[in-house]
Amino acid sequence: MNSSDKEEPDAEAVTSMLGFQNYWDSTYANELANYREHGHAGEVWFGADVMETVASWTKSLCTDNSQGHLVDDVLETKLERKYQLVMDKGTLDAIGLHPDGPIKRIMYWDSVSRLVESGGILVITSCNSTKDELVQEVDYYNRRRIGASQEAGTREDQTTNGDSPPFRYLDHVRSYPTFMFGGSVGSRVATVAFLRN
């Protein structure tokens, strides 16, 4: 069971300073100061090889990547338009480490669903979740979203999309190096694309 599908916070859930915005603000300020003073690029969390793979793989999914890019706080977004491509590199991971992670995950999915236009793509790169866990989390969000619109009597998703869930699995990166641990084969990172219906 994913932590995001529980009604109450999991008493055993692992929280971390990595889940707090002030941690990242301080870290980025220190890295910027080190870069300016010493030319040091700072911590590379996912590795340059991973980001090159994500960039080239994502380009192959998109027919139009001329929109440029911007960075946004997805939990407090002020953006009012929708985008053909939204990429998450570690945001969902950090949110999951916050003490209010389950609630913030719901906020994340509600926000992301408003940012990705119909027919657009959401790409999530995670070092904390596997492909299957990300697909499971999207399935949970889809069920919650459809159930909420049916309970409220607003059949927005069903009217607009013919009973289809907000997101569906599209593809995932298969070229990351793998390793075996405890009889299971895995990768240190997962990148998964979801299509917005």
Secondary structure, DSSP 4 states (H G I P E B T S, - for coil): --GGG-SS--TT----GGG-HHHHHHHHHHHHHHHHHH------SS-HHHHHHHHHHHHHH-S--TT------GGG----S-EEEEEEESHHHHHHTSTTHHHHHHHHHHHHHHHEEEEEEEEEEESSS-HHHHHHHHHHHHHHHHHHHHHTT--HHHHHHTT--SEEEEEE---S--EEETTEEE-S-EEEEEEE-
